[in-house]
Structures are given as C-alpha cells and as structure tokens.
Amino acid sequence: MELKVNQDNCLGCGVCVVACPVNVSISPEVAGGHGSKTEEVIMMVENGVIKLFSEEKCTKCGTCQLFCPTDAIWLE
C-alpha cells in the first residue's frame, strides 16, 4: 500500500497534516495547526495543496484519509 494524493481534490486545508500521528510525533507544532518546521514529516501544505515529503515514514494507519473532507488523500 502507498499514500496517494489527488491534487485536483485537495483544498489545502491541512487537516490530514494535523491528524497524522506520525507528523505530530515528528513535528509537535503541527498539532496546534502551525506549519511544520521540518521536511521530515510525511506531508505538509505547500502552495495551497498537500505535498508528500517523507512518505516512507507512513505507518498506513489511514487517519489522514478518515479526516480528509474531499477524499484527496488515500491509501492504495
């Protein structure tokens, strides 16, 4: 399984970034709705859409998919 993003559906809301437990453990400021200070996170909002950075750190928990309002991110 791998993480997929449909940029056309992405609103850039960042809910997946905040919901992701791995992101929060790597960059705790994300939990407060702030931008990550490191590209070590799995994904972050860049130029208004989600961009994947350290995809290999994904534990395939599906939390991002669960919280995405537009089904723009999913595991396949």
Backbone hydrogen bonds in HBPLUS format (Angstrom, degrees):
<---DONOR---> <-ACCEPTOR-->    atom                        ^
c    i                          cat <-CA-CA->   ^        H-A-AA   ^      H-
h    n   atom  resd res      DA  || num        DHA   H-A  angle D-A-AA Bond
n    s   type  num  typ     dist DA aas  dist angle  dist       angle   num
A0076-GLU N   A0002-GLU O   2.88 MM  74  5.45 162.6  1.91 150.2 155.0     1
A0004-LYS N   A0074-TRP O   2.75 MM  70  5.35 162.9  1.78 167.3 171.7     2
A0074-TRP N   A0004-LYS O   2.99 MM  70  5.35 156.2  2.05 144.8 150.8     3
A0006-ASN N   A0072-ALA O   2.69 MM  66  4.87 160.2  1.73 145.0 151.7     4
A0009-ASN N   A0006-ASN O   3.04 MM   3  5.62 140.9  2.20 114.1 123.6     5
A0010-CYS N   A0006-ASN O   3.24 MM   4  6.43 134.8  2.45 143.5 156.0     6
A0018-VAL N   A0014-GLY O   3.17 MM   4  6.49 157.0  2.23 154.6 159.4     7
A0019-ALA N   A0015-VAL O   2.85 MM   4  5.97 154.8  1.91 150.1 158.2     8
A0020-CYS N   A0016-CYS O   2.98 MM   4  5.90 142.8  2.12 143.1 150.1     9
A0024-VAL N   A0020-CYS O   3.12 MM   4  6.41 165.2  2.15 155.0 158.6    10
A0025-SER N   A0021-PRO O   3.04 MM   4  6.16 148.9  2.14 137.1 145.3    11
A0026-ILE N   A0022-VAL O   2.99 MM   4  6.22 147.5  2.09 149.3 157.9    12
A0027-SER N   A0023-ASN O   2.79 MM   4  5.91 162.6  1.82 157.0 162.4    13
A0030-VAL N   A0027-SER O   2.93 MM   3  5.88 166.9  1.95 135.4 139.2    14
A0031-ALA N   A0028-PRO O   3.15 MM   3  5.77 143.1  2.29 115.0 122.1    15
A0032-GLY N   A0029-GLU O   3.15 MM   3  5.51 144.3  2.29 105.4 114.9    16
A0034-HIS N   A0029-GLU O   3.33 MM   5  5.68 152.9  2.41 148.4 142.9    17
A0033-GLY N   A0030-VAL O   2.85 MM   3  5.17 159.1  1.90 116.7 120.0    18
A0054-SER N   A0041-VAL O   3.06 MM  13  5.76 153.4  2.13 138.7 141.6    19
A0053-PHE N   A0042-ILE O   2.66 MM  11  5.22 172.3  1.66 147.2 150.0    20
A0044-MET N   A0051-LYS O   3.09 MM   7  5.63 154.7  2.16 151.5 158.0    21
A0051-LYS N   A0044-MET O   2.89 MM   7  5.63 160.4  1.93 150.8 155.9    22
A0046-GLU N   A0049-VAL O   2.74 MM   3  5.52 169.5  1.75 162.0 160.6    23
A0049-VAL N   A0046-GLU O   3.22 MM   3  5.52 166.4  2.24 112.8 117.0    24
A0057-LYS N   A0054-SER O   3.01 MM   3  5.85 166.3  2.03 124.0 128.5    25
A0058-CYS N   A0055-GLU O   3.07 MM   3  5.59 166.9  2.09 117.6 121.8    26
A0066-LEU N   A0062-GLY O   3.04 MM   4  6.27 154.9  2.11 150.0 157.2    27
A0067-PHE N   A0063-THR O   3.14 MM   4  6.38 149.7  2.23 150.2 156.4    28
A0068-CYS N   A0064-CYS O   3.06 MM   4  6.11 132.5  2.29 145.2 156.9    29
